[in-house]
Amino acid sequence: MREVRRLIAAVVLSFLACPTPVARAWVTWVSHAEMTASDYQTKFDFYATNGYRLVCISGYSQASQERYAAIWEQREGPPWRAAHGMTAMDLQIAVEDNIPEGFWLKWLNSYEVAGEDRYGHFEHIPAPAG
């Protein structure tokens, strides 16, 4: 448990330390850890409908149970999609289905639960160059 909290703290600190292309005075963000898949989906739905964007998702195994940690940031941006708990085949199909619609992979997390590989990801439509 302590190691998970350290990991979350490191992710949050690295996120905050990363230079951003647009200067902002303050960014409203929230993070949650040790979520079940159901807890994560509930929070995902809530934040997505309240103007937050997923900026980091980390799936992991805790006592052979699937758990999630995530960070959302409140800001505008291009359309985006996310999924979690996917098999390799599910991920391949999702990425291939979304490319024709203009979505590109932005974040990918792989993890193992009870000996099975799982993936979480999110995609967005890139802003036009220029």
C-alpha positions as CSV (number, residue, x, y, z in Angstrom):
1,M,0.0,0.0,0.0
2,R,2.8,2.4,0.9
3,E,4.5,1.7,-2.5
4,V,1.3,2.4,-4.4
5,R,1.0,5.8,-2.6
6,R,4.6,6.5,-3.4
7,L,3.9,5.7,-7.1
8,I,0.9,8.0,-7.2
9,A,2.9,10.8,-5.5
10,A,5.6,10.4,-8.1
11,V,3.2,10.4,-11.0
12,V,1.5,13.5,-9.6
13,L,4.8,15.3,-9.0
14,S,6.1,14.4,-12.5
15,F,2.8,15.6,-14.0
16,L,3.0,18.9,-12.2
17,A,6.6,19.3,-13.1
18,C,6.1,18.6,-16.8
19,P,6.3,21.8,-19.0
20,T,3.0,22.5,-20.7
21,P,2.7,24.2,-24.1
22,V,0.2,26.7,-22.7
23,A,0.9,28.7,-19.5
24,R,-1.9,28.5,-17.0
25,A,-2.1,30.1,-13.6
26,W,-3.8,27.2,-11.9
27,V,-5.0,23.8,-13.0
28,T,-7.8,22.2,-11.2
29,W,-7.1,18.5,-10.9
30,V,-8.2,15.4,-8.8
31,S,-6.6,12.1,-8.3
32,H,-7.9,8.8,-6.9
33,A,-6.2,5.5,-6.1
34,E,-7.1,2.0,-5.0
35,M,-10.3,2.1,-7.1
36,T,-12.0,-1.1,-8.2
37,A,-13.0,-1.2,-11.8
38,S,-16.6,-0.2,-10.8
39,D,-15.3,2.7,-8.6
40,Y,-13.1,3.9,-11.5
41,Q,-16.0,3.8,-14.0
42,T,-18.2,5.8,-11.6
43,K,-15.5,8.5,-11.1
44,F,-14.7,8.5,-14.8
45,D,-18.3,9.1,-15.7
46,F,-18.7,11.9,-13.1
47,Y,-15.5,13.7,-14.1
48,A,-16.0,13.4,-17.8
49,T,-19.5,14.9,-17.6
50,N,-18.2,17.8,-15.4
51,G,-15.5,19.1,-17.7
52,Y,-12.5,17.0,-16.5
53,R,-10.1,15.2,-18.9
54,L,-8.2,12.0,-18.0
55,V,-4.5,12.8,-18.0
56,C,-3.1,9.6,-16.4
57,I,-4.5,6.1,-15.7
58,S,-2.6,3.4,-14.0
59,G,-4.0,-0.1,-13.6
60,Y,-2.3,-2.5,-11.1
61,S,-2.9,-5.6,-9.1
62,Q,-3.4,-5.5,-5.4
63,A,-4.0,-8.9,-3.6
64,S,-4.8,-10.3,-7.1
65,Q,-7.5,-7.8,-7.6
66,E,-7.6,-5.2,-10.3
67,R,-7.2,-1.6,-9.0
68,Y,-6.8,1.8,-10.7
69,A,-5.2,5.1,-9.9
70,A,-6.1,8.1,-12.1
71,I,-5.6,11.8,-12.5
72,W,-8.2,14.1,-14.1
73,E,-7.6,17.7,-15.0
74,Q,-10.4,20.3,-15.5
75,R,-9.9,21.9,-18.9
76,E,-11.1,22.1,-22.4
77,G,-9.5,20.1,-25.2
78,P,-10.1,18.0,-28.2
79,P,-12.5,15.0,-28.2
80,W,-11.2,12.0,-26.3
81,R,-12.0,8.4,-25.3
82,A,-10.8,6.0,-22.7
83,A,-11.1,2.3,-21.8
84,H,-9.7,0.1,-19.0
85,G,-9.5,-3.6,-18.2
86,M,-8.9,-4.5,-21.8
87,T,-7.2,-7.6,-23.2
88,A,-4.6,-7.2,-25.9
89,M,-7.2,-8.1,-28.6
90,D,-9.7,-5.6,-27.1
91,L,-7.0,-2.9,-27.2
92,Q,-6.0,-3.7,-30.8
93,I,-9.6,-3.5,-32.0
94,A,-10.3,-0.3,-30.1
95,V,-7.2,1.5,-31.5
96,E,-7.9,0.3,-35.1
97,D,-11.6,1.3,-34.9
98,N,-10.7,4.7,-33.5
99,I,-8.0,5.7,-36.0
100,P,-10.4,6.3,-38.9
101,E,-12.3,8.7,-36.7
102,G,-9.2,10.7,-36.0
103,F,-8.3,9.4,-32.6
104,W,-4.7,8.7,-31.7
105,L,-3.3,6.9,-28.7
106,K,-2.2,9.4,-26.0
107,W,-1.6,7.1,-23.0
108,L,-1.2,3.4,-22.6
109,N,-0.9,1.4,-19.3
110,S,-0.2,-2.3,-19.2
111,Y,-0.5,-4.4,-16.1
112,E,-1.1,-8.0,-14.9
113,V,-3.9,-9.3,-12.8
114,A,-4.0,-12.9,-11.7
115,G,-1.6,-13.8,-14.4
116,E,-3.5,-12.1,-17.2
117,D,-2.3,-9.0,-19.1
118,R,-4.6,-6.0,-19.1
119,Y,-4.5,-2.6,-20.7
120,G,-5.9,0.8,-20.0
121,H,-5.6,3.6,-22.5
122,F,-7.0,6.9,-23.7
123,E,-7.0,8.5,-27.1
124,H,-7.7,12.0,-28.4
125,I,-8.0,13.8,-31.6
126,P,-4.8,15.9,-32.0
127,A,-5.0,19.6,-32.3
128,P,-4.2,20.9,-35.8
129,A,-0.6,21.8,-36.3
130,G,0.4,25.4,-36.5
